[in-house]
Amino acid sequence: MIHTRVKSYKYRVGKNHYLVLQIFQSAVAHTRQGNALASNAVNVKIAKKTTRR
């Protein structure tokens, strides 16, 4: 993978809160002989913060 850039935006519509993630990736693979695989797979994990009262 050559480059990864992540932008996140938070929106609120009424009582609902939305989190939007934009993930920009570029992958390049070169080979002289054999097989090459360039993958743009992404693992995203979103956890909600626990609030204390």
Backbone bond lengths (Angstrom), bond angles and torsions (degrees), N, CA, C in turn:
res aa  C-N    CA-C-N  psi(-1)  N-CA   C-N-CA  omega(-1)  CA-C   N-CA-C  phi
1 M - - - 1.439 - - 1.525 108.35 -
2 I 1.287 116.32 132.22 1.451 121.72 -177.56 1.524 111.61 -91.02
3 H 1.322 117.78 -45.14 1.464 120.13 -170.49 1.524 110.37 -149.56
4 T 1.332 116.00 137.81 1.466 121.59 174.98 1.517 108.67 -135.89
5 R 1.315 116.19 131.66 1.466 121.17 176.87 1.519 108.27 -134.87
6 V 1.324 116.50 132.80 1.461 121.65 -177.51 1.517 108.75 -122.08
7 K 1.330 116.08 130.20 1.454 122.17 172.92 1.518 107.67 -118.23
8 S 1.317 116.55 138.61 1.461 120.29 178.44 1.520 109.16 -127.38
9 Y 1.314 114.96 139.44 1.450 122.67 179.67 1.522 108.28 -129.16
10 K 1.341 116.29 140.94 1.453 121.53 175.22 1.519 108.57 -113.89
11 Y 1.316 115.46 130.73 1.453 121.82 179.32 1.523 109.21 -124.26
12 R 1.301 116.54 150.45 1.457 121.94 174.11 1.513 108.57 -129.81
13 V 1.323 115.89 121.96 1.455 122.38 177.02 1.516 106.92 -123.40
14 G 1.321 117.12 105.38 1.455 120.64 -175.95 1.515 109.97 66.68
15 K 1.330 116.53 -124.65 1.462 120.88 177.53 1.520 112.62 -91.65
16 N 1.320 116.91 -5.97 1.463 120.92 -175.33 1.520 110.49 -91.26
17 H 1.338 115.30 137.58 1.452 122.02 176.46 1.530 107.79 -111.55
18 Y 1.319 117.15 133.66 1.457 122.41 -178.60 1.516 109.62 -121.92
19 L 1.316 115.65 138.53 1.454 122.68 175.24 1.520 107.55 -117.44
20 V 1.323 116.76 121.17 1.457 122.01 -178.57 1.525 108.09 -112.84
21 L 1.329 116.58 125.03 1.462 122.10 177.14 1.514 109.16 -111.03
22 Q 1.321 116.21 126.26 1.456 121.51 173.16 1.519 107.25 -110.01
23 I 1.324 115.89 119.26 1.464 121.50 -177.03 1.523 108.16 -114.67
24 F 1.325 115.95 120.48 1.455 122.28 179.63 1.525 107.80 -110.54
25 Q 1.319 115.72 123.11 1.463 120.55 -178.86 1.518 110.32 -133.23
26 S 1.310 114.51 151.80 1.459 119.93 170.16 1.522 107.79 -137.36
27 A 1.319 116.80 134.63 1.453 122.01 -179.32 1.523 108.69 -130.07
28 V 1.324 115.99 139.58 1.466 121.79 -178.87 1.521 107.90 -134.22
29 A 1.321 116.48 137.80 1.462 121.26 176.52 1.525 108.68 -136.07
30 H 1.315 115.74 133.04 1.464 121.71 178.22 1.527 109.22 -128.80
31 T 1.304 116.12 148.12 1.459 120.60 175.04 1.524 109.09 -153.74
32 R 1.310 115.90 148.77 1.471 119.97 174.67 1.529 110.33 -90.05
33 Q 1.320 115.55 -32.46 1.457 119.23 -178.08 1.524 108.47 -149.17
34 G 1.314 117.87 133.04 1.453 121.65 179.15 1.518 111.32 103.86
35 N 1.325 115.78 -158.77 1.454 121.60 -175.48 1.525 111.11 -108.78
36 A 1.314 115.42 146.49 1.465 121.37 175.78 1.527 108.30 -132.60
37 L 1.310 116.17 141.26 1.451 121.59 -178.32 1.524 109.14 -126.62
38 A 1.330 115.77 123.06 1.466 121.38 174.81 1.521 107.45 -109.36
39 S 1.306 116.42 117.81 1.453 120.81 -174.49 1.525 110.59 -112.77
40 N 1.330 116.07 140.87 1.459 121.88 175.57 1.526 110.77 -112.24
41 A 1.321 117.05 34.17 1.457 120.99 -178.52 1.522 110.22 -75.29
42 V 1.330 115.33 145.22 1.465 121.54 -178.26 1.515 108.96 -134.20
43 N 1.321 116.50 137.31 1.459 122.14 172.40 1.524 107.59 -109.66
44 V 1.324 116.84 121.64 1.458 122.17 -179.56 1.513 108.46 -121.82
45 K 1.321 115.68 128.93 1.458 121.21 177.90 1.528 107.87 -124.60
46 I 1.327 116.38 123.16 1.456 121.62 -179.66 1.527 107.14 -117.64
47 A 1.323 115.44 122.50 1.453 121.04 179.24 1.517 109.11 -118.42
48 K 1.321 115.90 138.03 1.453 120.67 178.29 1.516 109.61 -84.38
49 K 1.332 116.07 135.08 1.456 120.15 178.83 1.520 109.57 -70.92
50 T 1.317 115.45 141.15 1.456 119.76 175.91 1.523 108.77 -83.88
51 T 1.304 116.18 134.10 1.462 120.43 -179.34 1.516 109.49 -101.52
52 R 1.305 115.45 139.04 1.460 120.58 178.87 1.523 108.86 -100.31
53 R 1.312 114.18 143.08 1.469 118.94 177.53 1.502 109.42 -113.47
